[in-house]
Structures are given as structure tokens and as C-alpha cells.
Amino acid sequence: MPCGNMQPGWQPSATSEVAEKPRYCYSCRREHPPGHPMRRVETRQGYRWRCQATLDAARLGPAARDALGREKSEANRLATRRSMEHYNQYRAPRSEG
Ligand SMILES: [Zn+2]
């Protein structure tokens, strides 16, 4: 769970809000439970909620974002490898003739 692995001493910043009900995070594309620090961000589509963890990761740079998204990308990599293996079966040279 990418947003659940915050440090014990982590405090939400003054500008973030702690959700009192489940909030859909457009960054993680899922709801975060009440008590999760969320921030309201303005997009072209209007206001969206985003968890503080993903905002912090974006600010800290690609390394932190990588750590946050590792779970997701690992799943993607496995899926890609599986499809590549499938593809290679058809690409494999024939043993006869
Ligand atoms: Zn989130």
C-alpha cells in the first residue's frame, strides 16, 4: 500500500487537511481512509483530492516518487515480462528445417 508506509514521526503540513471521510485520491486512483492527510489541488477539471504523500514525493524528486510507485511498477514489469515471454514463444526459431 503505497501511501501507508510513512515514517512514524510524519506530520501533515499546515496546508493539508486530514480527511474526515474516505477521499478519492486522483494520484493513487483509489480512496484513502479517514485520517489520511489529503490536499485539495486545482486541475483543469476542477478541484481534486490528492494525498500528501504523493505531493511530497513529487517535490522530493524522482527517487521518492520511484519508491512510492515501486509497487505499481513492479506489477507492470511482471506483466510486461509475461507478455514478452509469450511473444518470444512465437519468435523462437523452429528446431526443424
Ligand atoms: Zn494517494
Residues whose N, C-alpha, C, O or C-beta is under 5 A from the ligand:
A	BS01	ZN	C3 C25 S27 C28 C51
